[in-house]
Structure formats: structure tokens, C-alpha cells
């Protein structure tokens, strides 16, 4: 007997599933692909209590914990290093073929978390970086991390 083909694992990484356009696209793609022979996981930085868009029961949802505003550069750095560590741990556990990020800050965290893993990191930003500043530190990171 031939075993059924293994579902190809796809992971989406996004800050939240609140009522934004990117969140809508992630929910549509995740729901569609999960019902069409793909194993799909959505990893969010925030918890499900903030969700506007719903995921089907076939989609694996992982929340890395709540998002909070940082009171200083050091607390922000510490929080983001923790997010990278948690995200990397989840990517290693899932052993996904692809991880897709769609928003600038999350793309940077995802790219750093995926360094050295076999997971292919795919990022997309629907903005013109010359017109949308993320701030000095994030702009620097975007410029040097994205090519990785």
C-alpha cells in the first residue's frame, strides 16, 4: 500500500490577526491552503483575544505571547530577542518547508529567527521603504537583514 503524500508545511508569521488588509490576506490564504492539501500554521506575536479574522479548524495557530510597547531601547531589544528565540524554536519544531512574513517588523524578526535553518524564509512588504520609515534602528535592520 502506498502511503498518502505528506502535506507540505507552510507557516505564516504575522504580528496579529486584527482587522488589517495583510491579516485578511493571511487568513484567506491559510484557510484556503489548509483545505487544499497543505499543512498550514499561523504564528502570531499576539494572542487570539485580539483576532478579527478567523482561521479554520484545519489551520494550526501558535501565539508567541502578547505584544506590549517597550518603555526603552533596552526593553525593546530584550523583547525582540525573546520573540526571535521563541519564533526560532517554533520553526525548528515545525520543520516547515516555507515560512512567509508579510509585514516589515515581523519580516525582520522572522529572517533573524530563520538564519541557519532549512526553512525557506519568504518575505513580502507592500510598502515603499523610501516612503515609510520604521525608525532609525528598524530601517537599518530592514536594509541589512532583508537580503539574507
C-alpha positions in Angstrom: 0.0 0.0 0.0 1.4 3.4 -1.0 1.1 6.0 1.8 -0.7 9.2 1.1 1.5 12.1 0.1 2.8 14.2 3.0 1.2 17.6 3.3 3.6 20.4 2.5 4.1 22.6 5.6 3.6 26.4 5.2 4.0 28.8 8.1 2.7 32.4 8.1 4.3 34.8 10.7 2.4 37.9 11.5 2.0 40.2 14.5 -1.7 39.7 14.9 -5.0 38.8 13.1 -6.7 42.2 13.8 -8.7 43.9 11.1 -6.0 44.9 8.6 -5.6 44.1 5.0 -2.5 41.9 5.4 -4.2 40.0 8.2 -7.2 39.4 5.9 -4.9 38.0 3.2 -3.1 35.7 5.6 -6.5 34.3 6.9 -7.8 33.8 3.3 -4.6 32.0 2.2 -4.2 29.9 5.3 -7.8 28.8 5.2 -7.7 28.0 1.5 -4.4 26.2 1.5 -5.3 24.2 4.7 -8.4 22.9 2.9 -6.4 22.1 -0.3 -3.7 19.6 0.8 -1.4 21.9 2.6 -0.5 21.8 6.3 -0.7 25.4 7.4 0.4 27.1 10.6 -0.1 30.7 11.5 2.3 32.1 14.1 1.3 35.4 15.7 3.1 37.6 18.2 -0.2 38.5 19.9 -2.8 36.2 21.4 -6.1 35.1 19.8 -8.1 37.5 22.0 -7.3 40.3 19.6 -8.3 38.4 16.4 -10.8 39.9 14.0 -10.2 37.3 11.2 -10.9 33.7 12.0 -8.9 30.6 11.0 -10.4 27.3 10.0 -10.1 24.3 12.3 -7.5 22.8 9.9 -5.1 25.7 10.5 -2.6 25.3 13.3 -2.5 28.5 15.3 0.5 29.3 17.6 0.7 32.5 19.6 4.1 33.6 20.9 2.5 35.8 23.6 1.3 39.3 23.9 2.7 42.4 22.3 3.5 45.3 24.5 5.0 48.7 23.9 8.5 48.9 25.2 9.4 51.7 27.5 13.1 52.0 26.5 15.5 50.8 23.8 16.8 48.1 26.2 13.4 46.7 27.0 12.5 46.8 23.2 15.7 44.9 22.4 15.1 42.4 25.1 11.5 41.8 24.0 12.5 41.4 20.3 15.4 39.0 21.2 12.8 36.9 23.1 10.4 37.0 20.1 13.3 35.8 17.8 14.2 33.0 20.2 10.5 31.8 20.6 9.9 32.1 16.8 13.1 30.1 16.0 12.0 27.4 18.5 8.7 27.1 16.8 10.2 27.0 13.3 12.6 24.2 14.5 9.7 22.2 16.0 7.5 22.6 12.9 10.3 21.8 10.4 8.3 23.7 7.8 9.5 23.9 4.2 8.4 27.6 4.0 7.8 30.5 6.4 6.1 33.6 5.0 6.3 37.0 6.6 4.2 39.9 5.2 4.8 43.0 7.5 8.1 44.8 7.9 8.9 44.4 11.6 7.8 40.8 11.6 9.8 40.1 8.4 13.0 41.2 10.2 12.2 39.1 13.2 11.4 36.1 11.0 14.5 36.4 8.9 16.7 36.5 12.0 14.9 33.6 13.6 15.3 31.5 10.4 19.1 32.0 10.0 20.8 28.7 9.6 17.5 26.7 9.5 16.4 24.6 6.5 13.1 26.5 6.4 13.0 28.8 3.3 12.1 32.3 4.5 9.8 34.3 2.2 9.1 37.9 3.0 7.0 40.5 1.3 6.4 44.1 2.1 3.6 46.0 0.5 5.2 49.4 1.1 7.8 51.6 -0.4 10.6 51.7 2.2 11.7 55.1 0.9 8.3 56.5 1.9 7.5 54.6 5.1 10.1 55.0 7.8 10.1 52.4 10.6 12.5 54.4 12.6 16.3 54.6 12.6 17.0 51.1 14.1 14.3 49.3 12.1 15.3 51.0 8.9 18.9 49.9 9.4 17.8 46.3 10.2 15.5 46.2 7.2 18.3 47.4 4.8 20.8 44.8 6.0 18.6 41.9 7.1 16.3 41.6 4.1 19.0 40.4 1.7 19.6 37.4 4.0 
